[in-house]
Amino acid sequence: MRFLLTDEQREFARALDGMLGVSGTPAVARAWAAGDHRPGRALWTRIAEAGVWGLGVPEQHGGSGLLPVELALSFEELGRHAVPGPLVETVAAAVFLERLGASTEAGEWLPRIASGGAVLSLCAGAGPYARHANAADPAPYALDADAADAVLVIQGDTVCRSDTHGPVQSSLDPARRLARPLDGTVLARGPAVTAAAAHAVEVARLLTAAQSLGLGRALLAATVSYVKQRTQFRVPVGSFQAVKHRLADTLIGLEFARPLVHAAALALAAGSPSAGREVAAAKVAAGEAGYAAARTALQLHGAIGYTEELPLSLWIRKARPLRDAWGTPADCRARVLAE
């Protein structure tokens, strides 16, 4: 299969890149990590005006319908600019509510999501931090519950809505803040919840893979620029053979992952029976490529790469959480092998 993006899709990605490039996302991410959500919510509104959140919301609720390819392109740019917040979780929550057919909840939340007026977080069996939950307390961690207007918690065939949360916990990435949802109100039970959750997880995996891909591209570009400037023995370190090989390996990983992400988006858009397998394969490839790009950036930047003052640390510290969110590499490989 030969797949090329349309001119409209390329222009959409370029426009989003341009908007995010002048939005000061490093400062927004640092404020978000400190618990100040005002800059992040302002950026969230601008992203909504660009039409991103509407790509996961049906037309009858003010969106454009579920468009996986355009969503993947959008989230690649969001990852490339290290935009903070429950980006994936909000879209996954919208997809879940639409697929569940919960008319009251969908009518309340979907128009607000499309317009940028609502931020939701979603916890499911393969959620961003479910695997870290205490075995004695089955409630999973929610991503950015302190910033979300509500948290949807899916456990088995039951979905609850929580408006409160426990203490915010630290994370490997300071801009990914964790808390346990509390006092949930049951919204629905039954097989429909399980089916809707499975679909939402596939969408979340695809968008997380796209984020990892964008993150890796940003890390590689910053590292290539740095090794051209840093000198050793009076020559740029980028001229050393070992450095060239490391950068080439990083590029190959990202270039191999990108068509897998696009193919998974196409399979999801077409409702293909193999969509789950293709999304899992894309998640493995993009997550590992993004993490490898972070390791390369850390090594080739030397000691400065370990400093939080360097803006690149905002990207480096996202790589591993994104690799493991919504299905670890082992989980996704198992999904591929099972089918």
Secondary structure in CASP SS format (residue, H / E / C, confidence):
PFRMAT SS
TARGET T0000
AUTHOR 0000-0000-0000
METHOD secondary structure of the structure
MODEL  1
M C 1.00
R C 1.00
F C 1.00
L C 1.00
L C 1.00
T C 1.00
D H 1.00
E H 1.00
Q H 1.00
R H 1.00
E H 1.00
F H 1.00
A H 1.00
R H 1.00
A H 1.00
L H 1.00
D H 1.00
G H 1.00
M H 1.00
L H 1.00
G H 1.00
V C 1.00
S C 1.00
G C 1.00
T H 1.00
P H 1.00
A H 1.00
V H 1.00
A H 1.00
R H 1.00
A H 1.00
W H 1.00
A H 1.00
A C 1.00
G C 1.00
D C 1.00
H C 1.00
R H 1.00
P H 1.00
G H 1.00
R H 1.00
A H 1.00
L H 1.00
W H 1.00
T H 1.00
R H 1.00
I H 1.00
A H 1.00
E H 1.00
A C 1.00
G C 1.00
V C 1.00
W H 1.00
G H 1.00
L H 1.00
G H 1.00
V C 1.00
P C 1.00
E H 1.00
Q H 1.00
H H 1.00
G C 1.00
G C 1.00
S C 1.00
G C 1.00
L C 1.00
L C 1.00
P H 1.00
V H 1.00
E H 1.00
L H 1.00
A H 1.00
L H 1.00
S H 1.00
F H 1.00
E H 1.00
E H 1.00
L H 1.00
G H 1.00
R H 1.00
H C 1.00
A C 1.00
V C 1.00
P C 1.00
G C 1.00
P C 1.00
L H 1.00
V H 1.00
E H 1.00
T H 1.00
V H 1.00
A H 1.00
A H 1.00
A H 1.00
V H 1.00
F H 1.00
L H 1.00
E H 1.00
R H 1.00
L H 1.00
G C 1.00
A C 1.00
S H 1.00
T H 1.00
E H 1.00
A H 1.00
G H 1.00
E H 1.00
W H 1.00
L H 1.00
P H 1.00
R H 1.00
I H 1.00
A H 1.00
S H 1.00
G C 1.00
G C 1.00
A C 1.00
V C 1.00
L E 1.00
S E 1.00
L E 1.00
C E 1.00
A C 1.00
G C 1.00
A C 1.00
G C 1.00
P C 1.00
Y E 1.00
A H 1.00
R H 1.00
H H 1.00
A C 1.00
N C 1.00
A C 1.00
A C 1.00
D C 1.00
P C 1.00
A C 1.00
P C 1.00
Y E 1.00
A E 1.00
L E 1.00
D C 1.00
A C 1.00
D C 1.00
A C 1.00
A C 1.00
D C 1.00
A E 1.00
V E 1.00
L E 1.00
V E 1.00
I E 1.00
Q E 1.00
G C 1.00
D C 1.00
T E 1.00
V E 1.00
C E 1.00
R E 1.00
S E 1.00
D C 1.00
T E 1.00
H E 1.00
G C 1.00
P C 1.00
V C 1.00
Q E 1.00
S C 1.00
S C 1.00
L C 1.00
D C 1.00
P C 1.00
A C 1.00
R C 1.00
R C 1.00
L E 1.00
A E 1.00
R C 1.00
P E 1.00
L E 1.00
D C 1.00
G C 1.00
T E 1.00
V E 1.00
L E 1.00
A E 1.00
R E 1.00
G C 1.00
P H 1.00
A H 1.00
V H 1.00
T H 1.00
A H 1.00
A H 1.00
A H 1.00
A H 1.00
H H 1.00
A H 1.00
V H 1.00
E H 1.00
V H 1.00
A H 1.00
R H 1.00
L H 1.00
L H 1.00
T H 1.00
A H 1.00
A H 1.00
Q H 1.00
S H 1.00
L H 1.00
G H 1.00
L H 1.00
G H 1.00
R H 1.00
A H 1.00
L H 1.00
L H 1.00
A H 1.00
A H 1.00
T H 1.00
V H 1.00
S H 1.00
Y H 1.00
V H 1.00
K H 1.00
Q H 1.00
R C 1.00
T E 1.00
Q E 1.00
F C 1.00
R C 1.00
V E 1.00
P E 1.00
V H 1.00
G H 1.00
S H 1.00
F C 1.00
Q H 1.00
A H 1.00
V H 1.00
K H 1.00
H H 1.00
R H 1.00
L H 1.00
A H 1.00
D H 1.00
T H 1.00
L H 1.00
I H 1.00
G H 1.00
L H 1.00
E H 1.00
F H 1.00
A H 1.00
R H 1.00
P H 1.00
L H 1.00
V H 1.00
H H 1.00
A H 1.00
A H 1.00
A H 1.00
L H 1.00
A H 1.00
L H 1.00
A H 1.00
A H 1.00
G C 1.00
S C 1.00
P C 1.00
S C 1.00
A H 1.00
G H 1.00
R H 1.00
E H 1.00
V H 1.00
A H 1.00
A H 1.00
A H 1.00
K H 1.00
V H 1.00
A H 1.00
A H 1.00
G H 1.00
E H 1.00
A H 1.00
G H 1.00
Y H 1.00
A H 1.00
A H 1.00
A H 1.00
R H 1.00
T H 1.00
A H 1.00
L H 1.00
Q H 1.00
L H 1.00
H C 1.00
G H 1.00
A H 1.00
I H 1.00
G H 1.00
Y H 1.00
T C 1.00
E C 1.00
E C 1.00
L C 1.00
P C 1.00
L H 1.00
S H 1.00
L H 1.00
W H 1.00
I H 1.00
R H 1.00
K H 1.00
A H 1.00
R H 1.00
P H 1.00
L H 1.00
R H 1.00
D H 1.00
A C 1.00
W C 1.00
G C 1.00
T C 1.00
P H 1.00
A H 1.00
D H 1.00
C H 1.00
R H 1.00
A H 1.00
R H 1.00
V H 1.00
L H 1.00
A H 1.00
E C 1.00
END
